[in-house]
Amino acid sequence: SRIHKWQYAEISNRRLCERLRMIDFVQLFNAILKIVRKNLIVLEAHSMSDTFEEIGIDSLDGLTMMIYFIELYGIDDQITKEWHPTSIQECYDLIMKHKTKSPSSIEDAIKNCK
């Protein structure tokens, strides 16, 4: 089937918006990681494919981070008991699937975490 120019533009815009949401999520993820790790040296995530192991997140750090995400995204904590993400992408996918709210901005989300 043939795609009209306006349909192509709409698809491109949706992809761009999703990409920007992912970039914002990596920034938010890094900010929460810094809060969780306090004064420790923190390796930052650079992409959605980074694994928790690659950036030095242990199970306690991961659990603490999930508490922040539960609050920020209005996720039922009963759902998260079965979550065991191993990468930023898996964490993002789980949050997007179960969220009931979204922060108005990354800046507001970070302020709410401090």
Buried (B, 14 or more C-beta within 10 A) or exposed (E): EEEEEEEEEEEEEEEEEEEEBBEBBBBBBBBBBBBBBEEEEBEEBEEBEBBBEBBEBEEEBBEBBBEBBBBBBEBEEEEBEEBEBEBBBBBBEBBBEBBEEEBEEBEEBBEEBE
